[in-house]
């Protein structure tokens, strides 16, 4: 189904949420600020603009600084305020072909401060949502990002409309094109930097357009979970051991977040088998997730399955259940098994128990787990099991009482590969889950 046919129902649901929130909290108007550009320190250059995600929830314009969405319970349509300045330095929004515009009452302003003319003089029942507190204060707002409002909106952001689900599918389509191109480039002998270029060419998106920097890691670099280097050195084929690619895409403000790991010509058969085993865990967990399950339970299952791999491949002689209880598995997978995804790559609301802001409890054994909410239909999550050989964590393990349970020779054999991560994007449905990434052709 085309996105423009789904957008009216999306706006209707957003408007219903806003109306309910205003009635509950006693507000007349919610003013959502897209944000404004930020100048670099001691420079006349600006950082890439990133719109307020609460603005993007209403408006798919990604590059519209100084714009606003004004939502009033008394008006049927929200008002979209766009800065349309006579500025030959900057590209101006082109609204002529936007089919979704009829869902808004549109106002154009020539200067950012002209928003004041569209706001009520008495702002005692008006809320500002955005990051620019100085702008809110200058305009006379007294209610700036109130916690009850943010908790309510963040909680419901976890439930994706049909429009949002389709945006996530489109983002995955774009990311998959990039993944296939980057993998082909690597198999042909390209450097990390050249793989990045191949990814951007195929996805037709630059790094400033996507939600997070692409992670493109060869060999030992894959041990760094958020590796940011971009080596320009192409490795000889007899040194190509592993390639980890964690990269996404953007569609109308919604993110894809996909990871794959490949064995090179210099890799052992066992490393290729370990990749396949992690891949099987990823697919199994994607189907095990179900409405009513706490995400922490899914995380716990993931750790147990990783621990079983550590035992089966001879890395640790401890019973897998004990391995999880003693947090040995955390050494090899130090991150969560996944996270919410949407307008932000780590989308909000993942730890909320209800719309009032009560937090879902963090499990005792996973005190740093950020995604603790109970799964429901219409939620979008990632599943990303991994096994890494990280020097810092392994050194701590070697100095612990559990060192005797570790086969350090096996660790040394696999350390040159860095690590493995497999990540898919999943939609939770009432009748079975949708693995967006797999169903769109990336295996």
MIPA-492591 format. One line per 4 residues: number of its first residue (from 1); for each residue x, y, z of C-alpha. Coordinates in steps of 0.1 Angstrom, whole numbers, plus 2048, in hexadecimal, padded with zeros to 3 digits. Each point is the difference from the previous one (the first is absolute). Example, Ala and Ser with C-alpha at 12.3 -4.5 7.8 and 13.67 -1.06 7.14 Angstrom:
<nodes>
1) 87B 7D3 84E ~ 80E 822 7F9
</nodes>
This chain:
<nodes>
1) 800 800 800 ~ 80D 823 7F7 ~ 80C 815 81D ~ 7EA 81E 7F7
5) 7E1 7EA 804 ~ 80B 7F6 823 ~ 80A 823 80C ~ 7DC 80D 808
9) 7F9 7E4 818 ~ 822 806 810 ~ 7F9 825 805 ~ 7DD 7F7 80E
13) 810 7E9 81A ~ 81A 81B 808 ~ 7E5 81A 804 ~ 7EB 7E9 817
17) 81F 7FA 816 ~ 806 826 802 ~ 7DB 807 808 ~ 800 7E7 81C
21) 820 80D 80E ~ 7F4 824 7FF ~ 7DF 7F6 812 ~ 813 7ED 81A
25) 81A 81A 808 ~ 7EB 81F 7FA ~ 812 80F 7E1 ~ 7F1 812 7E2
29) 81E 7FD 7E8 ~ 81F 7EC 7FB ~ 81B 812 7ED ~ 81A 7E8 7F1
33) 820 811 7F5 ~ 813 7EE 7E4 ~ 820 811 80D ~ 81A 817 7F1
37) 822 7FD 7F2 ~ 81E 801 817 ~ 820 812 7F8 ~ 821 7F0 807
41) 815 810 81B ~ 816 81D 7F3 ~ 7F5 7F9 7DD ~ 7E7 80C 7E6
45) 7F6 7DC 7F6 ~ 7E2 7ED 80E ~ 7FB 7DD 80C ~ 7E8 7EA 7EB
49) 7DD 807 80A ~ 7ED 7E5 813 ~ 7DB 806 805 ~ 7EE 7FB 821
53) 7F2 7DC 7FE ~ 7DF 80C 80E ~ 7FE 817 7E2 ~ 809 7E4 7E8
57) 7E3 7EC 80F ~ 7E8 819 7F0 ~ 814 80D 7E3 ~ 816 7EC 7E8
61) 815 81F 7F7 ~ 823 7F7 80B ~ 812 820 7F9 ~ 7E9 81C 80B
65) 811 813 81C ~ 7EB 81B 812 ~ 7E0 7EE 7F7 ~ 7E4 7F7 818
69) 7E2 7EA 804 ~ 7E5 810 815 ~ 7E5 7E8 80D ~ 7E1 80E 810
73) 7E3 7EC 80E ~ 7E9 81B 7F3 ~ 80B 7FD 7DC ~ 7FA 7E2 7EA
77) 820 803 7EC ~ 823 806 80F ~ 812 81F 7F3 ~ 821 7FB 7EE
81) 816 81F 802 ~ 81C 800 7E6 ~ 81D 819 7FE ~ 800 80D 7DC
85) 81B 81A 7FF ~ 80F 812 7E2 ~ 822 7F1 806 ~ 816 7F7 7E3
89) 819 7EF 817 ~ 7E8 7E4 80B ~ 7E9 7E8 7EF ~ 7DC 808 807
93) 7E5 7E5 806 ~ 7EE 7F6 7E0 ~ 7DC 7F9 80A ~ 7F0 800 7DD
97) 7FF 7DA 7FC ~ 7FA 7F5 824 ~ 7DF 7ED 800 ~ 7FF 7FF 826
101) 7FD 826 804 ~ 7DA 800 7FE ~ 800 7F1 823 ~ 80D 821 80E
105) 7F7 825 801 ~ 821 80E 7F2 ~ 80F 822 80A ~ 820 80E 7F1
109) 816 817 814 ~ 81D 815 7F2 ~ 814 802 820 ~ 803 7E7 81D
113) 7F3 81A 819 ~ 7DF 804 7ED ~ 7F3 7E0 811 ~ 7F6 817 81D
117) 7E4 80D 7EA ~ 7F0 7DE 7FE ~ 802 7F8 825 ~ 7E7 80C 81A
121) 80B 81D 815 ~ 7F7 7EE 820 ~ 815 7E1 801 ~ 7F5 7F3 822
125) 7EF 7E2 7EE ~ 819 7FB 7E4 ~ 81C 7E7 800 ~ 822 803 7EE
129) 810 7DF 7F4 ~ 824 803 7F3 ~ 824 803 80A ~ 805 826 7FC
133) 7F7 80C 823 ~ 80C 823 7F9 ~ 7E8 803 7E3 ~ 7E3 7F4 817
137) 809 819 81A ~ 803 81D 7E7 ~ 7DE 7F8 7F3 ~ 7F1 800 824
141) 7F9 7DB 804 ~ 7FD 7F5 824 ~ 7F9 7DB 7F9 ~ 820 7F2 7F0
145) 802 7DB 7F9 ~ 7EB 7F7 81F ~ 807 7DC 80B ~ 7DB 7F4 7FF
149) 7FE 80C 7DC ~ 820 7EF 7F5 ~ 7F8 7E0 812 ~ 7DE 7FE 7F0
153) 80D 806 7DD ~ 81E 7EA 804 ~ 7EB 7E3 80D ~ 7E9 801 7E1
157) 81D 805 7E9 ~ 807 7DB 807 ~ 7E0 7F7 7ED ~ 806 805 7DB
161) 7E4 80A 7E9 ~ 7FC 7EF 7DE ~ 811 81E 7F0 ~ 81D 7FD 818
165) 803 7DB 7FA ~ 802 806 7DA ~ 81A 81B 806 ~ 815 7E6 812
169) 7FD 7E8 7E3 ~ 80B 81A 7E8 ~ 81E 809 815 ~ 809 7DB 801
173) 7FE 7FE 7DA ~ 819 81C 7FD ~ 817 7F2 81A ~ 800 7DE 7F0
177) 80B 80E 7DF ~ 81D 810 812 ~ 808 7E0 813 ~ 802 7EB 7E0
181) 816 819 7EF ~ 818 803 81D ~ 803 7DB 804 ~ 807 7FB 7DB
185) 81A 81B 802 ~ 811 7F0 81E ~ 800 7DD 7F0 ~ 811 811 7E2
189) 81C 80D 816 ~ 7F4 824 809 ~ 80C 812 81F ~ 7E9 80B 81C
193) 7FE 823 7F1 ~ 7F8 7F3 7DD ~ 7E5 7EA 80F ~ 7F1 81F 80F
197) 800 811 7DE ~ 7F0 7E1 7F1 ~ 7E5 801 81B ~ 7F8 825 7FB
201) 7FF 7FD 7DA ~ 7E8 7E3 801 ~ 7E9 80F 81C ~ 803 823 7F1
205) 802 80E 823 ~ 81E 812 80F ~ 80A 7FB 824 ~ 7F0 821 80B
209) 7DE 7F3 7F4 ~ 800 7E0 815 ~ 7FA 7FB 825 ~ 822 7F4 80A
213) 823 7FD 7F1 ~ 805 7E0 7EC ~ 815 7E6 811 ~ 817 7EF 7E7
217) 81A 7EA 810 ~ 819 7E7 7F3 ~ 812 7E5 815 ~ 809 80C 823
221) 7ED 820 7FB ~ 7DF 7EC 804 ~ 808 7FC 825 ~ 7F7 825 805
225) 7DA 800 803 ~ 7FE 824 7F3 ~ 820 801 7EA ~ 803 822 7F0
229) 820 7FC 7EC ~ 800 7FF 7DA ~ 820 7F0 7F5 ~ 80A 808 7DC
233) 818 7E2 800 ~ 7F3 7E4 7EA ~ 80A 7DF 80F ~ 810 7E4 7EB
237) 7E8 7E4 7FB ~ 815 7E9 816 ~ 7FA 818 81D ~ 7DA 803 7FB
241) 7F2 7EF 81F ~ 7E0 811 809 ~ 7E9 81D 7F6 ~ 7E6 80F 817
245) 7E7 81A 7F2 ~ 7E8 812 816 ~ 7EE 81A 7EB ~ 7DE 80E 7FB
249) 7EB 819 7EB ~ 7E6 81B 804 ~ 7DD 802 7F1 ~ 7EB 81E 809
253) 812 802 821 ~ 7FD 7DB 809 ~ 81F 7EA 805 ~ 80D 7DE 7F5
257) 81B 7F0 815 ~ 80F 7E0 7F1 ~ 81F 7EC 807 ~ 811 7E4 7EE
261) 822 7EE 804 ~ 812 7ED 7E4 ~ 81D 7E8 801 ~ 81D 808 7E8
265) 816 7E9 7EB ~ 819 7FF 81D ~ 7E6 7F5 819 ~ 7FE 7DD 80F
269) 7E1 7EA 7FA ~ 7F9 803 825 ~ 7FD 825 7FF ~ 7E7 7FD 7E3
273) 7ED 7E7 815 ~ 800 818 81D ~ 7F0 81B 7EA ~ 7E5 7E7 7F5
277) 7F9 7F7 824 ~ 7FC 825 80B ~ 7EA 805 7E1 ~ 7EA 7E3 80B
281) 7FD 80F 823 ~ 7F5 822 7F0 ~ 7E5 7EF 7EB ~ 7F3 7EB 81D
285) 7FE 81D 818 ~ 7EE 815 7E6 ~ 7E5 7E5 800 ~ 800 7FA 825
289) 7F7 824 808 ~ 7DB 803 806 ~ 7E6 817 80F ~ 7FF 7FF 825
293) 825 7F6 803 ~ 817 818 813 ~ 81D 80A 7EA ~ 816 7F7 81D
297) 7F5 7DC 7FC ~ 80A 800 7DC ~ 822 80F 80A ~ 804 7E4 81A
301) 7F8 7E6 7E5 ~ 81A 80F 7E9 ~ 81B 7FF 81B ~ 7F9 7DB 807
305) 802 7F7 7DB ~ 821 814 7FD ~ 80D 7ED 81E ~ 7F6 7DF 7F0
309) 815 80A 7E2 ~ 81D 809 816 ~ 7FF 7DE 80F ~ 7FA 7EE 7DF
313) 81E 811 7EF ~ 816 7F9 81D ~ 806 824 80C ~ 7F3 7F8 824
317) 7FC 7E0 813 ~ 7E6 80E 818 ~ 7DC 7F4 7FE ~ 7ED 81A 7EA
321) 7E7 808 81B ~ 81C 808 819 ~ 812 813 7E4 ~ 7E3 818 7FF
325) 7FC 802 825 ~ 825 808 805 ~ 7FE 819 7E3 ~ 81A 7EE 7EC
329) 7EA 803 7E1 ~ 800 826 805 ~ 825 800 7F9 ~ 7F9 7F3 7DD
333) 7DF 813 7FA ~ 802 820 815 ~ 7E2 811 7F0 ~ 7DA 7FA 800
337) 7F0 7E7 7EA ~ 7EE 81C 7EE ~ 7ED 821 804 ~ 7E2 813 7F4
341) 804 810 7DD ~ 7EC 81C 7EF ~ 806 825 7FD ~ 820 7FA 813
345) 816 7E3 7FC ~ 7FD 7F9 825 ~ 7DC 80B 802 ~ 7F1 80F 81F
349) 7E7 7EF 818 ~ 813 7DF 802 ~ 801 801 826 ~ 7DD 80E 808
353) 7E6 7EC 811 ~ 7E4 818 7FA ~ 7F7 821 7F1 ~ 805 812 821
357) 825 7F9 7FF ~ 803 7E3 818 ~ 81F 7ED 7F7 ~ 7FF 7DB 7F8
361) 817 7EF 81A ~ 824 7F8 7F6 ~ 809 7DB 805 ~ 818 7F9 81C
365) 819 7EE 7EA ~ 7FF 81B 7E5 ~ 801 821 813 ~ 80A 814 7E1
369) 7E6 7F2 7E8 ~ 7EE 81E 7F1 ~ 7E4 7ED 7EF ~ 7EA 7F1 81B
373) 7DC 806 7F4 ~ 7E7 7E4 7F9 ~ 7FC 7F9 7DB ~ 7DF 809 7EF
377) 7F3 7FE 7DC ~ 80B 81D 7EA ~ 822 803 812 ~ 820 801 7EB
381) 820 7F2 80E ~ 822 7F4 7F6 ~ 80E 7DE 808 ~ 826 800 800
385) 813 7E3 811 ~ 826 801 7FE ~ 820 7F0 80C ~ 81F 817 803
389) 824 7FB 80B ~ 806 821 811 ~ 823 804 810 ~ 7F4 816 81D
393) 7E5 7E8 80B ~ 814 7E1 7FA ~ 81D 80E 815 ~ 7E7 805 81D
397) 7F3 7DD 7FC ~ 824 7F2 800 ~ 806 811 821 ~ 7E0 7F2 810
401) 7F9 7E0 812 ~ 7EF 7F2 7E0 ~ 820 801 7EB ~ 805 7DB 806
405) 7DF 7F9 7EE ~ 80C 812 7E0 ~ 813 7EF 7E4 ~ 818 81C 7F9
409) 80F 7EE 7E2 ~ 7DE 800 7EF ~ 7FC 825 809 ~ 822 807 7EF
413) 7F5 7ED 7E1 ~ 7E1 815 7FC ~ 80C 822 80C ~ 80E 80A 7DD
417) 7DC 7FF 7F3 ~ 7F5 81B 818 ~ 7DC 7F6 804 ~ 7DE 7F8 7F1
421) 7DF 813 801 ~ 7E0 7F7 7ED ~ 7E3 819 802 ~ 7DD 800 7F1
425) 7E3 818 803 ~ 7E0 7F1 80D ~ 7DB 80A 802 ~ 7EC 7F0 81B
429) 7DD 7F5 7F4 ~ 7E4 7F0 813 ~ 802 7E1 7E9 ~ 825 7FA 7FB
433) 81D 817 7FB ~ 80E 811 7E1 ~ 825 7FE 7FB ~ 802 81E 7E9
437) 824 7FC 7F7 ~ 7FE 7DB 7F6 ~ 7DE 804 7EE ~ 80F 81B 7EB
441) 81C 7E9 7F5 ~ 81F 805 816 ~ 80B 7DE 80E
</nodes>
